[in-house]
Amino acid sequence: MRRYGVAECAGITCALLGSFLVRRLTGNAIAAAYGAAWGESIGYGGTIIARDFLAMSRVTRAADRAFGIGDAGRVVTDLLAEFGPAGVLDTLVTRPLAMAIGTRLLGLPLGVVAGKVSADILFYLPVIFMYERKKRWRSADGDR
């Protein structure tokens, strides 16, 4: 929860904003569901990316060295390993579909929230698996 909680708050806020904005501009519930899904991806992803880059920056500062290209590459590699396939499937298929079905059945904003929760369950299964694996790899590297 600690790693993902703030990102989830940013995600749901941006999902609701995206949904309302697109619905107001287009009048289309399906487009609003996509606006919600993409808004959530932007809010959630932006928070995770910023947090990981800031954490690496603190690590390099504590080691009394500058944040470099290699450090940025490590952050990006770690993010791709953790979120890569699940994130692509979630952003392009699962989340928009879940939010479209939710808004179709329950309307706005309840359908956005219901769709978000449904998509989160499918998203977090592989993400948490990869995150825990990454932590084990890091600890095994540190033991050598």
VEXGUGU-700716 format. One record per atom (N, C-alpha, C): residue number from 1; x, y, z; residue in three letters. Coordinates in nm, 4 decimals. Layout:
N
{NUM {X Y Z} "Ala"}
...
REM end
This chain:
144
{1 {0.0827 -0.1193 0.0000} "Met"}
{1 {0.0000 0.0000 0.0000} "Met"}
{1 {0.0869 0.1253 0.0000} "Met"}
{2 {0.1985 0.1192 0.0708} "Arg"}
{2 {0.2838 0.2368 0.0824} "Arg"}
{2 {0.3362 0.2817 -0.0542} "Arg"}
{3 {0.3751 0.1885 -0.1363} "Arg"}
{3 {0.4286 0.2233 -0.2679} "Arg"}
{3 {0.3214 0.2786 -0.3607} "Arg"}
{4 {0.2021 0.2260 -0.3540} "Tyr"}
{4 {0.0997 0.2583 -0.4524} "Tyr"}
{4 {-0.0107 0.3523 -0.4034} "Tyr"}
{5 {-0.0198 0.3789 -0.2738} "Gly"}
{5 {-0.1321 0.4553 -0.2179} "Gly"}
{5 {-0.1460 0.5966 -0.2717} "Gly"}
{6 {-0.0392 0.6751 -0.2672} "Val"}
{6 {-0.0460 0.8128 -0.3159} "Val"}
{6 {-0.0734 0.8139 -0.4659} "Val"}
{7 {-0.0117 0.7208 -0.5384} "Ala"}
{7 {-0.0343 0.7118 -0.6828} "Ala"}
{7 {-0.1803 0.6792 -0.7129} "Ala"}
{8 {-0.2412 0.5932 -0.6325} "Glu"}
{8 {-0.3827 0.5605 -0.6509} "Glu"}
{8 {-0.4711 0.6832 -0.6286} "Glu"}
{9 {-0.4382 0.7637 -0.5286} "Cys"}
{9 {-0.5154 0.8866 -0.5035} "Cys"}
{9 {-0.5038 0.9824 -0.6229} "Cys"}
{10 {-0.3836 0.9991 -0.6738} "Ala"}
{10 {-0.3643 1.0837 -0.7920} "Ala"}
{10 {-0.4377 1.0236 -0.9115} "Ala"}
{11 {-0.4336 0.8920 -0.9232} "Gly"}
{11 {-0.4991 0.8246 -1.0347} "Gly"}
{11 {-0.6498 0.8431 -1.0349} "Gly"}
{12 {-0.7141 0.8228 -0.9215} "Ile"}
{12 {-0.8604 0.8359 -0.9186} "Ile"}
{12 {-0.9027 0.9807 -0.9384} "Ile"}
{13 {-0.8238 1.0735 -0.8855} "Thr"}
{13 {-0.8548 1.2154 -0.9060} "Thr"}
{13 {-0.8487 1.2498 -1.0545} "Thr"}
{14 {-0.7416 1.2082 -1.1213} "Cys"}
{14 {-0.7268 1.2358 -1.2646} "Cys"}
{14 {-0.8278 1.1567 -1.3475} "Cys"}
{15 {-0.8675 1.0391 -1.3012} "Ala"}
{15 {-0.9694 0.9610 -1.3725} "Ala"}
{15 {-1.1025 1.0356 -1.3729} "Ala"}
{16 {-1.1415 1.0853 -1.2572} "Leu"}
{16 {-1.2686 1.1585 -1.2493} "Leu"}
{16 {-1.2618 1.2874 -1.3307} "Leu"}
{17 {-1.1510 1.3590 -1.3206} "Leu"}
{17 {-1.1358 1.4814 -1.3994} "Leu"}
{17 {-1.1386 1.4520 -1.5492} "Leu"}
{18 {-1.0650 1.3483 -1.5910} "Gly"}
{18 {-1.0635 1.3112 -1.7325} "Gly"}
{18 {-1.2006 1.2708 -1.7824} "Gly"}
{19 {-1.2717 1.1962 -1.7017} "Ser"}
{19 {-1.4052 1.1518 -1.7387} "Ser"}
{19 {-1.5003 1.2698 -1.7558} "Ser"}
{20 {-1.5029 1.3580 -1.6571} "Phe"}
{20 {-1.5935 1.4724 -1.6641} "Phe"}
{20 {-1.5581 1.5650 -1.7807} "Phe"}
{21 {-1.4293 1.5878 -1.8008} "Leu"}
{21 {-1.3859 1.6763 -1.9079} "Leu"}
{21 {-1.4235 1.6209 -2.0458} "Leu"}
{22 {-1.3924 1.4946 -2.0691} "Val"}
{22 {-1.4228 1.4349 -2.1995} "Val"}
{22 {-1.5735 1.4233 -2.2199} "Val"}
{23 {-1.6455 1.3914 -2.1162} "Arg"}
{23 {-1.7927 1.3823 -2.1277} "Arg"}
{23 {-1.8516 1.5180 -2.1634} "Arg"}
{24 {-1.7987 1.6226 -2.1002} "Arg"}
{24 {-1.8479 1.7575 -2.1281} "Arg"}
{24 {-1.8149 1.7998 -2.2711} "Arg"}
{25 {-1.6961 1.7621 -2.3188} "Leu"}
{25 {-1.6544 1.8004 -2.4540} "Leu"}
{25 {-1.7245 1.7204 -2.5631} "Leu"}
{26 {-1.7499 1.5919 -2.5373} "Thr"}
{26 {-1.8026 1.5051 -2.6428} "Thr"}
{26 {-1.9477 1.4633 -2.6214} "Thr"}
{27 {-1.9932 1.4587 -2.4973} "Gly"}
{27 {-2.1263 1.4081 -2.4686} "Gly"}
{27 {-2.1368 1.2570 -2.4823} "Gly"}
{28 {-2.0237 1.1893 -2.4966} "Asn"}
{28 {-2.0220 1.0458 -2.5220} "Asn"}
{28 {-1.9688 0.9716 -2.3988} "Asn"}
{29 {-2.0473 0.8754 -2.3509} "Ala"}
{29 {-2.0087 0.8008 -2.2313} "Ala"}
{29 {-1.8870 0.7115 -2.2554} "Ala"}
{30 {-1.8755 0.6537 -2.3728} "Ile"}
{30 {-1.7607 0.5673 -2.4030} "Ile"}
{30 {-1.6336 0.6519 -2.4091} "Ile"}
{31 {-1.6411 0.7667 -2.4737} "Ala"}
{31 {-1.5249 0.8572 -2.4782} "Ala"}
{31 {-1.4889 0.9025 -2.3373} "Ala"}
{32 {-1.5893 0.9259 -2.2535} "Ala"}
{32 {-1.5640 0.9662 -2.1146} "Ala"}
{32 {-1.4933 0.8552 -2.0379} "Ala"}
{33 {-1.5274 0.7308 -2.0663} "Ala"}
{33 {-1.4596 0.6180 -2.0011} "Ala"}
{33 {-1.3131 0.6124 -2.0426} "Ala"}
{34 {-1.2857 0.6372 -2.1700} "Tyr"}
{34 {-1.1459 0.6435 -2.2143} "Tyr"}
{34 {-1.0747 0.7620 -2.1494} "Tyr"}
{35 {-1.1417 0.8753 -2.1388} "Gly"}
{35 {-1.0830 0.9913 -2.0710} "Gly"}
{35 {-1.0490 0.9591 -1.9269} "Gly"}
{36 {-1.1361 0.8827 -1.8620} "Ala"}
{36 {-1.1106 0.8412 -1.7235} "Ala"}
{36 {-0.9911 0.7469 -1.7169} "Ala"}
{37 {-0.9870 0.6497 -1.8069} "Ala"}
{37 {-0.8774 0.5518 -1.8060} "Ala"}
{37 {-0.7439 0.6199 -1.8326} "Ala"}
{38 {-0.7405 0.7072 -1.9313} "Trp"}
{38 {-0.6151 0.7752 -1.9638} "Trp"}
{38 {-0.5779 0.8762 -1.8565} "Trp"}
{39 {-0.6784 0.9433 -1.7994} "Gly"}
{39 {-0.6513 1.0358 -1.6893} "Gly"}
{39 {-0.5903 0.9622 -1.5716} "Gly"}
{40 {-0.6441 0.8459 -1.5422} "Glu"}
{40 {-0.5884 0.7684 -1.4321} "Glu"}
{40 {-0.4460 0.7247 -1.4619} "Glu"}
{41 {-0.4211 0.6810 -1.5842} "Ser"}
{41 {-0.2856 0.6388 -1.6206} "Ser"}
{41 {-0.1862 0.7537 -1.6058} "Ser"}
{42 {-0.2263 0.8716 -1.6451} "Ile"}
{42 {-0.1387 0.9887 -1.6336} "Ile"}
{42 {-0.1136 1.0231 -1.4871} "Ile"}
{43 {-0.2190 1.0283 -1.4065} "Gly"}
{43 {-0.2032 1.0624 -1.2643} "Gly"}
{43 {-0.1236 0.9580 -1.1884} "Gly"}
{44 {-0.1579 0.8321 -1.2088} "Tyr"}
{44 {-0.0905 0.7219 -1.1402} "Tyr"}
{44 {0.0540 0.7098 -1.1870} "Tyr"}
{45 {0.0717 0.7017 -1.3183} "Gly"}
{45 {0.2061 0.6851 -1.3740} "Gly"}
{45 {0.2973 0.8018 -1.3425} "Gly"}
{46 {0.2447 0.9224 -1.3532} "Gly"}
{46 {0.3249 1.0401 -1.3218} "Gly"}
{46 {0.3731 1.0403 -1.1780} "Gly"}
{47 {0.2876 0.9977 -1.0877} "Thr"}
{47 {0.3244 0.9919 -0.9460} "Thr"}
{47 {0.4322 0.8866 -0.9212} "Thr"}
{48 {0.4148 0.7675 -0.9770} "Ile"}
{48 {0.5136 0.6601 -0.9594} "Ile"}
{48 {0.6484 0.6998 -1.0195} "Ile"}
{49 {0.6450 0.7552 -1.1410} "Ile"}
{49 {0.7693 0.7953 -1.2079} "Ile"}
{49 {0.8409 0.9030 -1.1271} "Ile"}
{50 {0.7685 1.0052 -1.0853} "Ala"}
{50 {0.8301 1.1134 -1.0066} "Ala"}
{50 {0.8876 1.0594 -0.8764} "Ala"}
{51 {0.8126 0.9731 -0.8090} "Arg"}
{51 {0.8592 0.9174 -0.6822} "Arg"}
{51 {0.9873 0.8353 -0.7008} "Arg"}
{52 {0.9924 0.7527 -0.8039} "Asp"}
{52 {1.1105 0.6682 -0.8260} "Asp"}
{52 {1.2329 0.7509 -0.8655} "Asp"}
{53 {1.2123 0.8523 -0.9482} "Phe"}
{53 {1.3259 0.9386 -0.9837} "Phe"}
{53 {1.3755 1.0169 -0.8619} "Phe"}
{54 {1.2835 1.0664 -0.7794} "Leu"}
{54 {1.3241 1.1374 -0.6578} "Leu"}
{54 {1.3976 1.0444 -0.5615} "Leu"}
{55 {1.3506 0.9212 -0.5490} "Ala"}
{55 {1.4170 0.8250 -0.4606} "Ala"}
{55 {1.5591 0.7962 -0.5090} "Ala"}
{56 {1.5768 0.7771 -0.6394} "Met"}
{56 {1.7108 0.7522 -0.6926} "Met"}
{56 {1.7989 0.8748 -0.6737} "Met"}
{57 {1.7409 0.9917 -0.6880} "Ser"}
{57 {1.8168 1.1146 -0.6662} "Ser"}
{57 {1.8667 1.1229 -0.5215} "Ser"}
{58 {1.7824 1.0846 -0.4272} "Arg"}
{58 {1.8243 1.0833 -0.2863} "Arg"}
{58 {1.9351 0.9812 -0.2619} "Arg"}
{59 {1.9251 0.8661 -0.3261} "Val"}
{59 {2.0279 0.7619 -0.3127} "Val"}
{59 {2.1620 0.8132 -0.3648} "Val"}
{60 {2.1611 0.8749 -0.4807} "Thr"}
{60 {2.2872 0.9246 -0.5362} "Thr"}
{60 {2.3438 1.0385 -0.4516} "Thr"}
{61 {2.2588 1.1241 -0.4014} "Arg"}
{61 {2.3040 1.2333 -0.3153} "Arg"}
{61 {2.3648 1.1790 -0.1863} "Arg"}
{62 {2.3014 1.0767 -0.1290} "Ala"}
{62 {2.3533 1.0149 -0.0063} "Ala"}
{62 {2.4884 0.9490 -0.0309} "Ala"}
{63 {2.5098 0.9007 -0.1543} "Ala"}
{63 {2.6381 0.8398 -0.1907} "Ala"}
{63 {2.7384 0.9467 -0.2339} "Ala"}
{64 {2.6994 1.0711 -0.2229} "Asp"}
{64 {2.7845 1.1862 -0.2552} "Asp"}
{64 {2.8307 1.1829 -0.4011} "Asp"}
{65 {2.7327 1.1576 -0.4888} "Arg"}
{65 {2.7626 1.1621 -0.6312} "Arg"}
{65 {2.6426 1.2211 -0.7053} "Arg"}
{66 {2.6663 1.2638 -0.8276} "Ala"}
{66 {2.5611 1.3253 -0.9089} "Ala"}
{66 {2.4701 1.2181 -0.9699} "Ala"}
{67 {2.3457 1.2542 -0.9882} "Phe"}
{67 {2.2490 1.1700 -1.0575} "Phe"}
{67 {2.2851 1.1707 -1.2058} "Phe"}
{68 {2.3091 1.0535 -1.2630} "Gly"}
{68 {2.3543 1.0475 -1.4019} "Gly"}
{68 {2.2630 0.9668 -1.4910} "Gly"}
{69 {2.3049 0.9543 -1.6152} "Ile"}
{69 {2.2295 0.8792 -1.7164} "Ile"}
{69 {2.2103 0.7340 -1.6724} "Ile"}
{70 {2.3129 0.6746 -1.6150} "Gly"}
{70 {2.3016 0.5363 -1.5680} "Gly"}
{70 {2.1953 0.5205 -1.4605} "Gly"}
{71 {2.1858 0.6197 -1.3716} "Asp"}
{71 {2.0833 0.6159 -1.2669} "Asp"}
{71 {1.9437 0.6280 -1.3279} "Asp"}
{72 {1.9292 0.7184 -1.4232} "Ala"}
{72 {1.8005 0.7342 -1.4918} "Ala"}
{72 {1.7646 0.6056 -1.5656} "Ala"}
{73 {1.8643 0.5446 -1.6301} "Gly"}
{73 {1.8409 0.4186 -1.6997} "Gly"}
{73 {1.7949 0.3080 -1.6061} "Gly"}
{74 {1.8532 0.3053 -1.4878} "Arg"}
{74 {1.8129 0.2026 -1.3902} "Arg"}
{74 {1.6677 0.2241 -1.3463} "Arg"}
{75 {1.6295 0.3498 -1.3234} "Val"}
{75 {1.4905 0.3791 -1.2846} "Val"}
{75 {1.3957 0.3349 -1.3958} "Val"}
{76 {1.4271 0.3705 -1.5182} "Val"}
{76 {1.3410 0.3346 -1.6317} "Val"}
{76 {1.3340 0.1829 -1.6480} "Val"}
{77 {1.4470 0.1152 -1.6372} "Thr"}
{77 {1.4499 -0.0309 -1.6491} "Thr"}
{77 {1.3648 -0.0957 -1.5401} "Thr"}
{78 {1.3795 -0.0473 -1.4173} "Asp"}
{78 {1.2998 -0.1011 -1.3071} "Asp"}
{78 {1.1504 -0.0787 -1.3297} "Asp"}
{79 {1.1140 0.0401 -1.3768} "Leu"}
{79 {0.9729 0.0695 -1.4031} "Leu"}
{79 {0.9178 -0.0189 -1.5146} "Leu"}
{80 {0.9964 -0.0387 -1.6192} "Leu"}
{80 {0.9513 -0.1256 -1.7285} "Leu"}
{80 {0.9353 -0.2700 -1.6825} "Leu"}
{81 {1.0266 -0.3159 -1.5980} "Ala"}
{81 {1.0158 -0.4529 -1.5460} "Ala"}
{81 {0.8920 -0.4684 -1.4582} "Ala"}
{82 {0.8652 -0.3680 -1.3779} "Glu"}
{82 {0.7525 -0.3755 -1.2843} "Glu"}
{82 {0.6177 -0.3570 -1.3534} "Glu"}
{83 {0.6087 -0.2590 -1.4434} "Phe"}
{83 {0.4792 -0.2204 -1.5005} "Phe"}
{83 {0.4607 -0.2542 -1.6471} "Phe"}
{84 {0.5674 -0.2851 -1.7199} "Gly"}
{84 {0.5653 -0.2980 -1.8648} "Gly"}
{84 {0.4430 -0.3630 -1.9258} "Gly"}
{85 {0.4399 -0.4955 -1.9362} "Pro"}
{85 {0.3283 -0.5615 -2.0038} "Pro"}
{85 {0.1926 -0.5350 -1.9372} "Pro"}
{86 {0.1896 -0.5374 -1.8058} "Ala"}
{86 {0.0630 -0.5121 -1.7362} "Ala"}
{86 {0.0149 -0.3701 -1.7634} "Ala"}
{87 {0.1065 -0.2749 -1.7670} "Gly"}
{87 {0.0697 -0.1357 -1.7905} "Gly"}
{87 {0.0157 -0.1126 -1.9301} "Gly"}
{88 {0.0765 -0.1750 -2.0291} "Val"}
{88 {0.0291 -0.1589 -2.1674} "Val"}
{88 {-0.1102 -0.2189 -2.1820} "Val"}
{89 {-0.1283 -0.3412 -2.1361} "Leu"}
{89 {-0.2590 -0.4066 -2.1446} "Leu"}
{89 {-0.3637 -0.3278 -2.0668} "Leu"}
{90 {-0.3259 -0.2795 -1.9488} "Asp"}
{90 {-0.4173 -0.2029 -1.8647} "Asp"}
{90 {-0.4587 -0.0721 -1.9327} "Asp"}
{91 {-0.3637 0.0008 -1.9858} "Thr"}
{91 {-0.3926 0.1315 -2.0440} "Thr"}
{91 {-0.4729 0.1211 -2.1728} "Thr"}
{92 {-0.4426 0.0221 -2.2550} "Leu"}
{92 {-0.5059 0.0139 -2.3867} "Leu"}
{92 {-0.6336 -0.0698 -2.3907} "Leu"}
{93 {-0.6472 -0.1663 -2.2987} "Val"}
{93 {-0.7617 -0.2575 -2.3081} "Val"}
{93 {-0.8421 -0.2655 -2.1785} "Val"}
{94 {-0.7804 -0.3182 -2.0739} "Thr"}
{94 {-0.8528 -0.3532 -1.9520} "Thr"}
{94 {-0.9221 -0.2343 -1.8862} "Thr"}
{95 {-0.8483 -0.1284 -1.8590} "Arg"}
{95 {-0.9037 -0.0136 -1.7863} "Arg"}
{95 {-1.0110 0.0594 -1.8674} "Arg"}
{96 {-0.9868 0.0909 -1.9962} "Pro"}
{96 {-1.0952 0.1559 -2.0707} "Pro"}
{96 {-1.2213 0.0697 -2.0793} "Pro"}
{97 {-1.2018 -0.0605 -2.0988} "Leu"}
{97 {-1.3173 -0.1500 -2.1072} "Leu"}
{97 {-1.3923 -0.1553 -1.9746} "Leu"}
{98 {-1.3188 -0.1698 -1.8645} "Ala"}
{98 {-1.3829 -0.1756 -1.7326} "Ala"}
{98 {-1.4568 -0.0452 -1.7008} "Ala"}
{99 {-1.3961 0.0670 -1.7347} "Met"}
{99 {-1.4615 0.1960 -1.7070} "Met"}
{99 {-1.5793 0.2204 -1.8005} "Met"}
{100 {-1.5693 0.1739 -1.9243} "Ala"}
{100 {-1.6821 0.1871 -2.0168} "Ala"}
{100 {-1.8008 0.1050 -1.9669} "Ala"}
{101 {-1.7751 -0.0180 -1.9269} "Ile"}
{101 {-1.8827 -0.1025 -1.8745} "Ile"}
{101 {-1.9392 -0.0423 -1.7462} "Ile"}
{102 {-1.8496 0.0038 -1.6586} "Gly"}
{102 {-1.8947 0.0650 -1.5334} "Gly"}
{102 {-1.9820 0.1869 -1.5559} "Gly"}
{103 {-1.9396 0.2771 -1.6440} "Thr"}
{103 {-2.0203 0.3973 -1.6682} "Thr"}
{103 {-2.1495 0.3641 -1.7410} "Thr"}
{104 {-2.1446 0.2620 -1.8247} "Arg"}
{104 {-2.2674 0.2196 -1.8956} "Arg"}
{104 {-2.3701 0.1649 -1.7967} "Arg"}
{105 {-2.3236 0.0871 -1.6997} "Leu"}
{105 {-2.4145 0.0251 -1.6030} "Leu"}
{105 {-2.4521 0.1170 -1.4875} "Leu"}
{106 {-2.3549 0.1976 -1.4416} "Leu"}
{106 {-2.3756 0.2745 -1.3183} "Leu"}
{106 {-2.3729 0.4257 -1.3376} "Leu"}
{107 {-2.3385 0.4722 -1.4567} "Gly"}
{107 {-2.3300 0.6156 -1.4827} "Gly"}
{107 {-2.2034 0.6748 -1.4225} "Gly"}
{108 {-2.1919 0.8064 -1.4402} "Leu"}
{108 {-2.0787 0.8800 -1.3832} "Leu"}
{108 {-2.1185 0.9294 -1.2448} "Leu"}
{109 {-2.0353 0.9421 -1.1486} "Pro"}
{109 {-1.8970 0.8985 -1.1391} "Pro"}
{109 {-1.8830 0.7575 -1.0817} "Pro"}
{110 {-1.9924 0.6978 -1.0355} "Leu"}
{110 {-1.9865 0.5652 -0.9728} "Leu"}
{110 {-1.9300 0.4597 -1.0681} "Leu"}
{111 {-1.9647 0.4667 -1.1941} "Gly"}
{111 {-1.9138 0.3701 -1.2913} "Gly"}
{111 {-1.7642 0.3810 -1.3117} "Gly"}
{112 {-1.7115 0.5045 -1.3033} "Val"}
{112 {-1.5675 0.5236 -1.3141} "Val"}
{112 {-1.4971 0.4553 -1.1981} "Val"}
{113 {-1.5498 0.4746 -1.0787} "Val"}
{113 {-1.4888 0.4153 -0.9597} "Val"}
{113 {-1.4996 0.2628 -0.9648} "Val"}
{114 {-1.6163 0.2107 -1.0014} "Ala"}
{114 {-1.6341 0.0656 -1.0100} "Ala"}
{114 {-1.5426 0.0056 -1.1173} "Ala"}
{115 {-1.5323 0.0723 -1.2311} "Gly"}
{115 {-1.4428 0.0249 -1.3368} "Gly"}
{115 {-1.2979 0.0286 -1.2942} "Gly"}
{116 {-1.2620 0.1340 -1.2205} "Lys"}
{116 {-1.1255 0.1482 -1.1713} "Lys"}
{116 {-1.0895 0.0339 -1.0781} "Lys"}
{117 {-1.1767 0.0032 -0.9852} "Val"}
{117 {-1.1504 -0.1044 -0.8889} "Val"}
{117 {-1.1374 -0.2383 -0.9608} "Val"}
{118 {-1.2251 -0.2641 -1.0557} "Ser"}
{118 {-1.2172 -0.3893 -1.1320} "Ser"}
{118 {-1.0858 -0.3987 -1.2089} "Ser"}
{119 {-1.0483 -0.2911 -1.2759} "Ala"}
{119 {-0.9242 -0.2910 -1.3527} "Ala"}
{119 {-0.8028 -0.3013 -1.2605} "Ala"}
{120 {-0.8097 -0.2377 -1.1427} "Asp"}
{120 {-0.6980 -0.2450 -1.0479} "Asp"}
{120 {-0.6671 -0.3880 -1.0059} "Asp"}
{121 {-0.7702 -0.4656 -0.9853} "Ile"}
{121 {-0.7489 -0.6047 -0.9443} "Ile"}
{121 {-0.6688 -0.6791 -1.0514} "Ile"}
{122 {-0.7073 -0.6626 -1.1753} "Leu"}
{122 {-0.6358 -0.7294 -1.2849} "Leu"}
{122 {-0.4961 -0.6715 -1.3054} "Leu"}
{123 {-0.4796 -0.5421 -1.2806} "Phe"}
{123 {-0.3514 -0.4756 -1.2996} "Phe"}
{123 {-0.2505 -0.5151 -1.1926} "Phe"}
{124 {-0.2936 -0.5181 -1.0666} "Tyr"}
{124 {-0.1987 -0.5379 -0.9578} "Tyr"}
{124 {-0.1481 -0.6807 -0.9433} "Tyr"}
{125 {-0.2175 -0.7784 -0.9941} "Leu"}
{125 {-0.1679 -0.9160 -0.9825} "Leu"}
{125 {-0.0285 -0.9307 -1.0434} "Leu"}
{126 {-0.0074 -0.8968 -1.1706} "Pro"}
{126 {0.1287 -0.9098 -1.2244} "Pro"}
{126 {0.2244 -0.8018 -1.1736} "Pro"}
{127 {0.1735 -0.6822 -1.1441} "Val"}
{127 {0.2614 -0.5734 -1.0995} "Val"}
{127 {0.3244 -0.6062 -0.9646} "Val"}
{128 {0.2455 -0.6517 -0.8706} "Ile"}
{128 {0.2997 -0.6850 -0.7383} "Ile"}
{128 {0.3948 -0.8035 -0.7481} "Ile"}
{129 {0.3609 -0.9007 -0.8317} "Phe"}
{129 {0.4510 -1.0137 -0.8537} "Phe"}
{129 {0.5876 -0.9645 -0.9023} "Phe"}
{130 {0.5887 -0.8760 -1.0027} "Met"}
{130 {0.7150 -0.8257 -1.0575} "Met"}
{130 {0.7889 -0.7375 -0.9571} "Met"}
{131 {0.7168 -0.6586 -0.8802} "Tyr"}
{131 {0.7806 -0.5726 -0.7797} "Tyr"}
{131 {0.8501 -0.6578 -0.6732} "Tyr"}
{132 {0.7835 -0.7607 -0.6267} "Glu"}
{132 {0.8434 -0.8488 -0.5258} "Glu"}
{132 {0.9638 -0.9233 -0.5832} "Glu"}
{133 {0.9536 -0.9625 -0.7081} "Arg"}
{133 {1.0676 -1.0275 -0.7741} "Arg"}
{133 {1.1860 -0.9332 -0.7848} "Arg"}
{134 {1.1581 -0.8086 -0.8199} "Lys"}
{134 {1.2636 -0.7075 -0.8307} "Lys"}
{134 {1.3315 -0.6868 -0.6947} "Lys"}
{135 {1.2524 -0.6830 -0.5896} "Lys"}
{135 {1.3107 -0.6676 -0.4558} "Lys"}
{135 {1.4008 -0.7865 -0.4222} "Lys"}
{136 {1.3601 -0.9070 -0.4574} "Arg"}
{136 {1.4430 -1.0256 -0.4318} "Arg"}
{136 {1.5714 -1.0205 -0.5132} "Arg"}
{137 {1.5625 -0.9787 -0.6391} "Trp"}
{137 {1.6828 -0.9656 -0.7226} "Trp"}
{137 {1.7783 -0.8649 -0.6611} "Trp"}
{138 {1.7250 -0.7528 -0.6148} "Arg"}
{138 {1.8094 -0.6482 -0.5557} "Arg"}
{138 {1.8769 -0.6981 -0.4278} "Arg"}
{139 {1.8025 -0.7699 -0.3456} "Ser"}
{139 {1.8616 -0.8205 -0.2215} "Ser"}
{139 {1.9652 -0.9289 -0.2508} "Ser"}
{140 {1.9408 -1.0116 -0.3533} "Ala"}
{140 {2.0381 -1.1145 -0.3911} "Ala"}
{140 {2.1645 -1.0495 -0.4456} "Ala"}
{141 {2.1502 -0.9400 -0.5224} "Asp"}
{141 {2.2671 -0.8686 -0.5729} "Asp"}
{141 {2.3463 -0.8056 -0.4586} "Asp"}
{142 {2.2748 -0.7598 -0.3568} "Gly"}
{142 {2.3407 -0.6961 -0.2422} "Gly"}
{142 {2.4141 -0.7965 -0.1550} "Gly"}
{143 {2.3737 -0.9228 -0.1612} "Asp"}
{143 {2.4374 -1.0276 -0.0775} "Asp"}
{143 {2.5701 -1.0739 -0.1360} "Asp"}
{144 {2.5935 -1.0428 -0.2625} "Arg"}
{144 {2.7173 -1.0906 -0.3272} "Arg"}
{144 {2.8328 -1.0037 -0.2986} "Arg"}
REM end
